[in-house]
Amino acid sequence: MHRTMDCKPIYNKNDNQVTVRAKDKEKCLPPSCFCETGELIRNGGFEIPGLEPGRVFADWRLGLSSEAVNLSMTTDNVYEGNSAASVQTTVTPMVETKQLQLRQNVTVTPGCLYRLKFAERLVALGTVDTIPPTLIARVFYLYQGFEYDLLNLPIQKAAADRRYILHNQVAELPVPCNVSGIVVQFEFFITDNGGSIWNLDAVSLRAVSEISACCCKE
């Protein structure tokens, strides 16, 4: 019998040791050990509208949302494709904080490391107080009722953007071995009296690693 860092024990009829060369190690792994090679986010370009009542985009859902903020599909100020997601604050009598969460549940391979890419642009900024508008991009998982971050990227703005900004961020940790689903979430905090517009486009989630770290343990 022989055990490698990447393979389960190998047995033969004569009970002799079997040597596995490094270049052949992947042949020993089951399909569940390989990380995905394609795109995992669905409707990342926000091209497909939602068909269910209250769902603006297919495959995306709203989390917490204030009354004075709206999510819509826009064909103006788009990063790529024909449309983008647009978060807009409505006019209020006084400056107040508006919050909106846009999220998607994604099935992943335990032990793999993932990269999040997205483009965002603060198109317009209403009258703000001392708190700058903030977007927090998160990749997290749920375990026993608690949220655990794999990636947390806060973005603050002092003024409107002249163009889109593309972000490319690798998660700090791979997905735990007992987790097969994660949440990709964009949370907007805008403290104004209305008139702010923040667009989001080209969201992508892809595996960075080729083989799950969960298959590399004794």
N, C-alpha and C positions, 0 to 999 in steps of 0.2 A: 504494500500500500504506500502511496505517496500523496502528500497534501501540499499544494502550493498556496501562495497568498491569494490567488485568483480562482482556483478550481476546488471543487469538492473532491473528496478522496477518490482515487481511481483504483479499481481492483481488476486483477486478471486471474485467469484460471489457475496459474501456478503460484499465486500468492507472492509474486516477486514485486520488487519496487519498479515503478514506472516513472521515468523522467519526462517532464513536460518542458519543452524549450520555451523561452520567453516569447518568441514570435508566434508560437502556437497556443499561447495561454487563453486567448479569446475563444478558441474552439471549444474549451471546456465549460464555458459559461452558459447558463440557460438564457433564453430571450429576455426574461424579466430583469436581467442584470444590465442590459444596455439602455443608455439614456436615449431620449427621443432625438431625432435628427431634424425634425421640421418645426413649423410654427405651432404654438400651443394656444395662443390667444385667438378667440373667434371674433370676427367682426372688429378687428383692431383698427380699421380705418373708418369705422362708423358709417359705412356705406349702406347697411341694411337696417331699415327702421323696424321697430318692434311691432308685433301683431297683437300682443296682449294689451288690455287697457292699462294705462299708466306706465307702460314700458316704452321709453323713447327709442331705444336701440335693441336689436336682437342680441341675445346672449349677455347683455349687460343689465344690471339691476341697481336701483337706488337703495342706499342705506339711509342714514340720518339725513334729513333735508329740512331746511328752514322754509317758512312760508314766503319770505321775501327774496327767494332765489329760484331761478328756473333753469332747466336743462332742455336744450333743443338741438336739432340738426341744422347746421348752417352750411351754405355753399360759398360763403364769403370768408376770406382769410383762411384758406385751406392749405395744409402742408403738402399733402399728396392726395390723389384721387379726386372725387367729386364733392366730398363733404367732410365735416369734422364735428366733434361734439363741442357745444358752446354753453358755458355756464354764465348766466346773466343775472345781475342783481336788480331788483325792482326798487322804485322810489319809496322811501319811508320818511316820516316826519323828522326823524333825527338819525344820527349816525348809530348804527348797530351792527353786530357781527352776524353775518349770514354763513351758514355751513351747508355743504352738500357732499355726499359720498357716492361715488360711482365705482362699482365693483363687479368682478367676475370670478366665479369658482372654476378652478382648473385642476384636472386630474394629472398627476405627475408620477414619476418613478422615484420611489424612496431611495435616498442616498445620492441623488444627482444634484449638481449645482446649476443654477439658472441665471440668465442675464435678462434684465428688463430694459427695453428701449421705448422711448416715446418722445413726441414733439409737443411743445406747449408754447402758447403766446398769449400774453396779457394784452389784448387788443385795445381796451379802453379802461380807464380808471376813474371812478367817480370821486366825489369829495370824501377823503379819508381823514381819520383822526390820527393818533400816534401809532396805531397798530398797522404794520404793513400787510398787504394781502399775502396769504401763504397757501401753497399747494404742497401736500405731503403725499408722496408716492410710496406705497407700502406693498411688500409681499410678505404674507404671514400665514401661519397655520393655526388651527384650533385644536386644543388638547385639554380634555376634562373641563371645558367651559372657559378656558383662558386663551388669549391671543399671544402668539410668540412671533416676533419679527425675524424674518430672514433678510429683509432689506427695508430700510427706512430712509427716505431721501426728502428732506424739507427744502422747499424753494420759496424764497421771499422776494418780493418786488418793491422797488422804490418808485417806479414809473412804468408806463406802458412800454411794450417792446416794439421795436421797429420791424422785427422779423421773428419767425419761429426759432426756438432754441431746442436742439436735439439732445436728449440725455441718453446715456448708455452706461448702465450700472449693473455690476455683477453682485449677486447676493453675498453676504458675508459668510454664510454657512450653507452646506447642502441640506436638503430635506431630510429630516430624521428617518430612521429605518422603519419606524412604526407609523409613518404618515404617508398617505397616498393622495392627498388633496390639499391645495393651497388657495389663498385668496389674493388676487391682484386688485388693489384699491387705490383710487385717487380721491383725496379729501381736500376740498376747497374751503378756506376760511377767508372771508372778505368783510372787513369792517368799513362800511361806507353808508351813504344815504341813498345809494342806488346809482345805476348807470355804468357799473363795471362789467366788462366782458372778458372772459378767460377761455380760450379755445384749447382743445386737446385733440391730437391726431396721431396716427401711425404707431399705435401701441403694439409691442411685440414681446413675446416671451419665448426664449429658446434655451436649450440645455448647453452648458459650457463644457461639461465633462462628457466623456464617451461611455464610461463604465461606472455603474453605481458603486459608491464607497461601501455600501452594505454587503457587496459581494467580494470585498477585499479583506474580509476578516477571517480569522481562523475559525 
